[in-house]
Amino acid sequence: MKKLLISILTFAAFLAPASADEGMWLPALISQRIGDMQAKGFKLTAEDIYSVNQASLKDAVVLFGSGCTGELVSNDGLLFTNHHCGYGYIQKHSSVEHDYLKDGFWALSRAEELANPGLTVSFLEYMQDVTAAVLKGYDPATMTEEDRQRIVNENSNALKAEAVKDGIGLKASVEALYYGNQYFLFVFRVFSDVRLVGAPPSSIGKFGGDTDNWMWPRHTGDFSIFRIYADKNNNPAKYSEENVPYHPKKFFKISRAGVKEGDFTFVYGCPGSTREYVTSDEVSYITEVSDPQKIDLRTQRLQIQKKYMGQDQAVRIKYSSKNASTANAWKKWQGEVKGVLKNKIVDRKKVYEARFRHWAKGTQYDGLLDKLAAVYARRNPYYIAYEYYNETIRSIEVLNFAAQFRKDGRTKALDGAIENFFKDYYKPIDEEIFVAMMTAFDKQLPDEFKPQYFKDKLAQFGSIEAWKNSLFASTVFADKEKVLAIKEGENLNSDPAIEMFSAFNSWFTKDLRPVVMETNNELRLLYRDYMRGQMEFEKDKAFYPDANLTLRVAYGKVAGYKPADAIEYKPVSTLKGIMEKDNPDIFDYNIPQTLRDIYAEGGHEDQPVCFIATNHTTGGNSGSPVLNADGNLIGINFDRVWEGTMSDIAFDPEVCRNISLDVRYLLFNIEAICHAAYLFDEMVFVD
């Protein structure tokens, strides 16, 4: 046990510099990076970034919802995040009569701010290394892995319970870092009364649409504004008209000085998921099998959605959020594949692994890579089918909706789900996606990975088209009135939508999931050893934990890049670029007439819009504050360049760039386009 703890302590040592600006660093350990940050221009201290004893920058950052970041910009709880992070909530408030997606929304007073049931924001109270406490009682010499996991769960639950027992709105989690070689406790304070203050029209907030997504140069005003409310004691509280604006411990001052090439930048946010330390086998599977098959399936679904969205405004509103969600990963995967292939990441991994094998001879890590490869060989055929299940069956809306009624029929608790489903449902889209996805399922999967139910249905109906006609004509779940007529406790298992969902779910549960879970568990254990082995192999390298949606620090500089021969991108885009793309005949490029008029007046050609920098970011960093050397807000992170999306697997400092909205363009829109300059009264500006 003593040797284990000594080994674990090495994971906190970030003494050597990381390559270039790579890294997503834990704020609690930022003192071990602060020297490098200050050498690159940062003017504050580690205590300014993260402190549990005084207000620090961390207290102005929130996890927005379950997958984005936001930042406080006033003492009255005003919050900036991305338009695409608030998109689903803006869409829920929209209708043909009040199309806030198309036209934008601005509350002219706090009484007009819109509540968003289900939306939360979470402030990090503190994080703490609890490795020793989590592993207390574990003896690797005498205990099995099952014993270890039981002890980890018991100790983690005790730590979480202790952490939240005396606080209002507190929530705790214990997260495994470095594949379970280190554990951290994260304690959050969660607020659930979060109201929409304003959002630009989608012709600003989503300018460029899917065409520009993940691309540079970018000209998207990707922002939305919310406000956090609390009870009269400034504590988290459910929505109430009696609630008042939350007064944060810290909020960001806003810099209007602008950015230039070489300026220090600092992103403080909640990156979602990275896999920096996986083997060449995993990278090969991702880029040669997984990403291509998912890209193909989503291409078909997107084409179907867009066809109907282009024909009917009401359908466009219904499917705007769904379409954007589907398209985001679809395009990211394309860039990821391209980047991995161009940068020969698999070959580079193999070279590294050859060096590791040579070093590992005669050590406890000897043969480890062969064991990993063998598990991947067993897992991958099942994992392909598992991913097909997620991308095909689970994409058919009526099946997922029907599944909620399997047990108890229609209960009062489902009333909200019924309203939400039919508000944003269009049967012809679902029918066409059914045919496309089931056809792909039939053509792409080997027979041994097709459930018997699927084979029986094809034999019964003779074609997927005939199966579709029967299912959608017979199920009650494609008709709102029929769903509302369902009684509580009614047995609906014979409904074809429930029958189909249940059959595929049973196949997944019995045939796929056990193998996937077993092999993934084996991989997790082997990666725990491989991670430790890599750290011993490269003792002078600074290792950062993979992203897991916990608060991290990334820093770098404003910089352009050269993605290909004879192509060089500058780091800042301007309003001139918007006007060059403006096209009234294309929805995603049809800017507001107000913007055209302002530009025609002259003097705004050089209005900054977006900028790129070398900060290491990923999904979850959307909405993150981008800060300058003084810790003041200069932008809002919202994307990465397409050539650098492989940074989830391997960071290349030559092309990996994060894309941020320049805060000056946000302010320009608030004042000139949205006419909401009253909000400036509660912000603090610095030059």
N, C-alpha and C positions, 0 to 999 in steps of 0.2 A: 504493500500500500504506500509506503514511504517513497519507493522508487517511482510509483505511478504519479504521485503528487509533484515530485521534483520534475518529472517529464512534462506535466501539465503546465507548470510555471513558465516553461519556455515559450508557451503560446502567447504570453503577454508581452514578450520582448520584441518591440518594433524598432530596433536600434539602427538598422541600415536603411538607406533610402530606397524607395520603390523605383521601378523603372519609369522615367519621365513623370507624368502626372497620373499614373495608374493608382487606383486604390479607393476603397470605400471604408473609411476608418471609423471605429467606435468612438463617439465623443468622450466617453469616460476615460479613454486612454490617449486622448489627443495630445496630452503633454509630451508624449513620446514622438509626436510628429511636428510639434509646434516650431522646433528649430528649423526644419525644412520649409515650413510655411512662411516663417518670417524671413528666411533667406530669399524667398521668392517674392517678397513684397508685403506680406500680411503685417498689419500694424498693431494688432490686438494680442491678448494673452490667451493661454489655454483656459484660464478661469473665466474669461469673457465668453468663450465658446460654450463651455459646459461647467456648471457649478450646481451643487445642491445646497449651498450655504447662502447664495445670493442670486438675484435675478441675472440670467445669462441669455445668450442668443437662443439656446434651446427652448426657452419659455415662450418664444414668439413663433415656434414651428409646431404644426399639428399633422397627425395622420388624418387626412380628409376622407371620410367614408372608410372603405376597406381596401383601397388600392391607390390612393393619390396622396399628395402632400399639399398643405396650405400654409399661409403665413399671416400673422397679425400685423396690421398697419395703422392701428389707432388704439387709443385708450378706451374706446367704446366697442371693442370686439369686432371691428371691421376686418374682413379676411379676404385675401386674394388667393385664387387658385386658377387652374386652367379652365377655359370654356369646355373642353372635352371632359374634364372631371365633373363639372356641374351639368353636363349635357343631359343626362338621364332625368335629372330633377327639373331642368328647364322644359324638357319634352313633356313631363307629366303635367305641367301647368299649361301646356299649349293645346290649342284646338284650332279648327278652321277659323272661328271667329276671333280668337286671340292667339295668333301664331307667334309666340315668343321666340321660337327657333328662328324663324325667317326675319321677324321685325325687331327682335330684341325686347328686353324688359328693363324698366327702371322704376323703382319705388320712389315717389316724390316726397315721401315722409316715412318715418319708421313704422307708422301704422299700416302702410301699404306693402311692407316686406312680407314675403310669402313663406309660410311654414313648409317644411319638408319632412314629413313623417318617415322615420327609418334612417335619416341621415345623422351621423355622429361625427364629432371631431375629438381627437385624443391627444392630450398633452403628455409628454414624457415627464414624470416627476423625477425619476432617477433610474439608473441602471447599475447593476452590481455583479461582479464576478462571484458566482456561488458554486463554482466547480467542486470545491471540497465538501460543501454542505450537501450538494446533490448526490455525490458519490459516497457519502458517509455510510459506513456499514458494508461497503462492497469490497470483497477480497478476490482479486482476479485469479489467485492461485487455487482457490477452492470453489468458486461460484461459477455458474453457467451464465450465458448471455441472458437467459430468461430471468435469472435472479437479479442480474444487473439492471434490466429494464424495470423490474418490479420495484427495486430500491430507488431508481431514478424517479419513477412516477410518484412513489410515496413521499419521498423527500421534496420533490418539486411541488406537489399539492400542499404540503405543510408550509413551505416557503411562501407560496402564493396566498394562502389563507392568512398567514401572519401579516403579510404586507398590506392587505386591504382591510383589515379588521376595524381600523379606527378612522377611516376616511370616507367622505361622501363622494360617490361617483368613481371610486378607485377600481381599477382592473389590473390584474397582474398576469404575466406569462413568464415561463422559464424556457429559454430558447437554447438549443444545442448549436454550438459553433464548431467549425472545423470538423464536421461529421461526428460530433459527440466527444471530441477531445476537450472541449471547454463548454461551460454553461454560464449563461447570464440571466439574471432576473431583471425584467423590465416592468416598471410600475407606471401606469397611465391614469390620468384623470379624464373621464369621458363626459362630454357635453352632448345632449340630444336635442336641444332647441336651437336649430341652425336655420336661419331664414335667408331666402334669396333677396339680395338687394338690387343687383343689376347684372345684365348680360348684354353684350353687343349683338347686333343682328348676325346671323350665321354667315352672311357675306363678308363680315369682318372676322368673327370668332372662328370660322371654319373655312376661311378663304383658301382656295386651292384644293379643298376636298381631298379625296383619295389620290388624285394626280400628284399633288405636292407633298402628301404625307411621307415622312421620312426623307425628304429631299432638301437640298440646298442649291440655290438660295431660296429662302422661305419668307413669306410675307403675311403670315397668319397672326391676327390679333387674338391669340388664344388665351383669353382671360374671362373670368366671371367673378362676381363679388358677392360674398355672403356676410352675415353677421351672427355672432354667437350670443345667445341670451342665457342668463342665469337667474337664480332667485335673488331676493333682496339682500342676501348675505354673500352674493357672488359665488354661490355653489351650483354645481350641475343640478338641473331640474327638468322634468318633463315640460312640454310646451304648455304655456299658460299666458293669457293676456296680462297677467300680473308680473311676468318676468321682465327683467331689465337688461340692457346691454352688459355683457361681461367685461370686466376691467382686468386685463391680463397683467402678469408680472412684468412682461416685456413686450414691446412691439417695435417693428423696424422703422427707422427713419428712411425716407426715400431720397435717393440722390438723383439730381437732374444734371449732373456733370457729364454724363455719357461715358462711353467706353472707346478705347482705341487698341490697336494691335499691341499685344504684349502685356496688357493690364492684368493684374492678379484677379482671379475670380474664385469664388468659394460657394459650393452648393451644399445646403443643409437640408436633407430630406430623408425619405423612407424608401430606398431602392428595394424592389420586390424580390427578384430571384436571379442569381448568376450561377455559373458552373465553371469557374476558372480552373479547377484542379482535376477535372475528369480526364480519362485516358483517351487515346486515339480511337479506341473501339466505340466509345460513346459519341465522340464527334463525328465519326463516320456514319453511325446510325442516324444521328440528327440530320446531317446534311445530304446523305444519299438516299435515305428512306423516309424518315418521319416528316421533315419539312416539305419535301416534294409532294408527298401524298396529301398532306393537309392543305397545301397551296392549291392543288387541283380540285379538291372537294369544295373549298371555300370560293374558288373562282366560279364554280357552277352556281353556288347559292347566291353570291353577290350579283351575278348576271340576272338571275331570276328576280331578285328583289328590285334591282334598278329598273328592270323593264316595266314593272308595275308602278314603281314610284314615279317614273317619268310620265305616266299616263293620268295620274290622279293626285291632286294636292293632299287630300285627306290620307291617302295611302303613304305619301311621302312623309307626312308628319308621324304616322303610326310607326313607320319602319326606319326613321332617321337614326335613332339611337341603336337599334339592332344592327343596321347596316354598318354604321361606324364601328361598332364593337367587333363585328366579324372582319371588317376590312383592316383593322389596325394590325392584328397579329399576322394576317395574310400577307401584307406587304413587308412587314418586319422580317418574316421568315425568308422572303425572297432575297432581301439584302443580306441576311445572315448567311445563306448558302453562297451567295456571290462572294462575300468577304472571306469566308473560310477557304473557298477554292482559290481565290486570287492570292491570298496570303499563305497558301499551302500549310494551313494549320495542322492538318492530319499528319503531314510529313514532318513538320516541326515537332509535333508531339512524339512521333515515333523515334526521332533522333534523341529527344530528351529521355524517352523510356529506355533506349539502348544504353545511355549513360547511367541511368538509374539501375538497370539490371547488373551492369558491370560493378557498380559500387555496392550493390546489395548482396553480392555473392558471399556466402558464409555468415550472413546476418539473419535476423528474424524476418527480414523483408525479402529474402531470397524466394523466388517463385511467386511472389504476390501478384505481379502483372499477369502471369499465366492463369492464376485463379480468377482474376477479374475477367479476363477474356473468355474463360470457360462459362462463367455465369451469364455473360452477355449473349453467348451463343445459345444458351438454353432459354433465356428470357425473350429475345427479340421476336421470334415468330408469334408468341402470345401478345407481345406488346404492340405489334402491328395491328392485330385484331382488336386489342383494347382501344387503340387510338381510332380505329375505324368506327367502333361502337360509339365513341364520344362524338365524332365528327359527322356521323350519319344518323343513327337512331336518335341520339340526343338532340339533334338539330330540328327534328320534326315537332313543331310546337304543340299540336293537339295531343300527342302522346304524353309529353311532360305535364301538360295541364291535367289530363285525365288521371295521371298517377296519383294526384293529390286526393282523389275521391275513392281510392281502392279500399280503404279500411272502414270508414264510417259514413260513406255517402256524403251528402251535403250538410256540413255543420255551419254554425254561425261564424266560426272562425275563418271560413273560406269565402265569406261574402266579399271581402276586400280583394281577394285573389281573383274572383270571378269578374269583378268590375275592371281590374287592371288588365286581365287577359284580353277581354273583348274590346277594351278601349284601343288596344294596339294590335289587333289580330285581323288579318285579311286572308280568308280561306283559299283563294286561288293561288297565292304565293305558297302556302303550306302544302297544297296539293302538288304543285309542280316540283317543289323541293323534295317531297316524298318520292316521286318517281325518279328524280335525278340521283338522290342519295341511295335508294334501294337498288337502283341499276348499278351504281358504282360498287356497292357492297357485293353484289352478285358477281361482277366481272373481276374484281381485284382480289378477293379473298379466296384462298384454296378451299375446296369442299370440306376438308376436315375442320375448318374454322367457321363453318356456317352452322347455325343452330338448326336442329331438325324442324322446328316450327317454321323457319324461313323456307326450307325445302318443301314442306307440306303445303304452305300457302301458294307457292309458285305452281305446284302440281295442281292444286285446287282451282286456281283462277286462270292459269295458262300464261299470264303476263303480269308484270308489275302495274301496268296501266289499269288492267281490270281489277286488280287487288285494291288499288287506290280508289277507284270508283265505288267499289263496295264499301270500303272502310268509311270514307267520308260521307257516304249516303246513309250509313247505318248508325254511326256513333252519335250520341247525344251531345258530345263535347265540342262539336263545331257549331252549335246553335245555342245562343245565349238563353233563349226562352226555355228550351228543353233542359238546360243546366239548372235554371232557376226553379224548375219544377221537380228536381230531384229531392227526395225526402231524406231526412237524417236517418242513418242506419240502413238505408237501402243498399241491397247487394247489387253491385254494378260490374261484377267480374266477367260477365258474359258480353259486356260492351266491347266491340272490336278494338277500340283504342286502348282500353285497359288490358284487354287480352294480349294485344301485341306488345305493349310496354312490359307487362309482367313476364311474358315468354322470353323476350330479349334480356330483361333484367335477371331472370333466373339463369339463363345461359351465361351471362357475364359473371354472375355471382358464383356459380358452381364450376364453370369450365375455365374462365380466364383469370378472374381475380385471385384465386389461390396461388396460381403459378406466378402471376405478376407480383403479388405481395411477398411470396417466399423468396423470389429472386431479387427483388428490390431490397429486401431485408438483408440478404447475403451481400449485396453490393454495398449497402450502408456500412456493414461491419468491416468489409474489406477496405472501403475508402477511409474508414477511421484509421486503419493501420497505414494505408498509403499516404494519407495526409501527414501523419506523424513521421513517416519515412521521408517524405519530401522535405520536411523541415529539418530533419537531421542531415539529409543529403546536401541541402543548400543552407548551411548555417548562417551565412551572411546576407541572405535575402530577407526582405521585410514581407511577411505574409499578412494579408488582411482576410477576415472571414467572408465567405460568400454572402451575398445579400439575402435577407429574409424578412423584408418589410419592417425592419427596426431602424431607428434613427442613425444616420451615418453622415460623415463629413467627406466631401470630395473637393479637391482644389486643383487649380491649374491656371491657365491664362487665356485671354482672348487671342485666337489664332485662326488664320485661314488654313487651307490645305490644298494639296495637289492630288486628286483622285486618279488621274490618268495622264498619259503623255499629252503635253500641250494644253492642259486644262489646269487653271489655278483659280481658286475661289478666294475672294476677299471675305473678311470676317463679319461685315455689317451690311445688311440690306436696308433699302430705303423706300420711301413712298413712290419714288419714280418707278421702281420695279413693280409695284402694285398697278400703276397706270399702264405699264407695258403689258401686263397680263389681263387687264380689264376687258371683259367680253360680255355684253348684255345678253347674248344668246346662250351662254353656258352658265347654269345655275351656280356652280362653285366659283365662278370668276365674275359674277355680276355684282359689282360693288354698289353701295348706296349712292344715289345721285348727289347727296350732300357732299360726299367725299370728292366726287368729280368737280363739283362747283368750287370747293375749297382749293383744289389743286389748280384749277383754271385761273384762280385769282393770282397765282404765283407766290413764290417765296417758301414753298414747302417741299421742293424737289428732294432736298437732303434730309427730310424728316426721317430719323432712324426708325426701323420697324423691328428687326430681329438681329441677333448676333450669335456667333458660334465660339466655343472655347474648348479647351482640352480636358474638362472635368469628366471623370468616369461616372456615368449615370446609367440607369436602366429603367424599366417599367416600375412605377411606384414613385419615382422622382418627378413625375408629372406634377406641376404646380409648386415645385420646390423653389424657395427663395434663392436667387443668385445674388451674392453679396460682393462688394468691393473690398479693398484692403482695409477700409475703416469699419467694415461690418454693416454698411448701409445698403439698402436694396437698390439694385441696378437692373434686375430682370426677373423673369419667371421662367424656369426651365419647362420645356414642353415636349422635346423630341430629341432624336439623334439623327445624324446624317446616315443615309442609306448604306454607304460604303463601310460604315463603322458599326453596324448593328451586330456584328459578330463579337462585340466587346463583352457580351454575356458569357462568352466562351474564352476569348483571347483578346486582350486589349492591345491595339496597335497605335502608338502615339502619333504616327504619321497621318492617319486618316480618322481616328476615332474622335468625334466632336459632338458635344451636346449643343442643342439649339435652344435659345432662350428668347422670349419676348422682351424687347427693350422696354423698360418701365416708362420711358418717355412716350412711346407709342400708346401705351395703356392710358396715360394721362391725357394725351392728345385726343383719344377717342372719347374719354369721359366728358371732356369739355366741348369738343367741336362737333362730334357725331351724336353722342348720346345726351348731351345737354344736362349733365348731372354734376356740374362743377361744385355744387353744394357739398359734395363729399370731401372736397379738398380742405374744408374747414376743420375736419377732425384728423387730418394727416399732418405729419411733421416733415418738412422738406429741408434738405441740405444741398449745397452745391459742391 
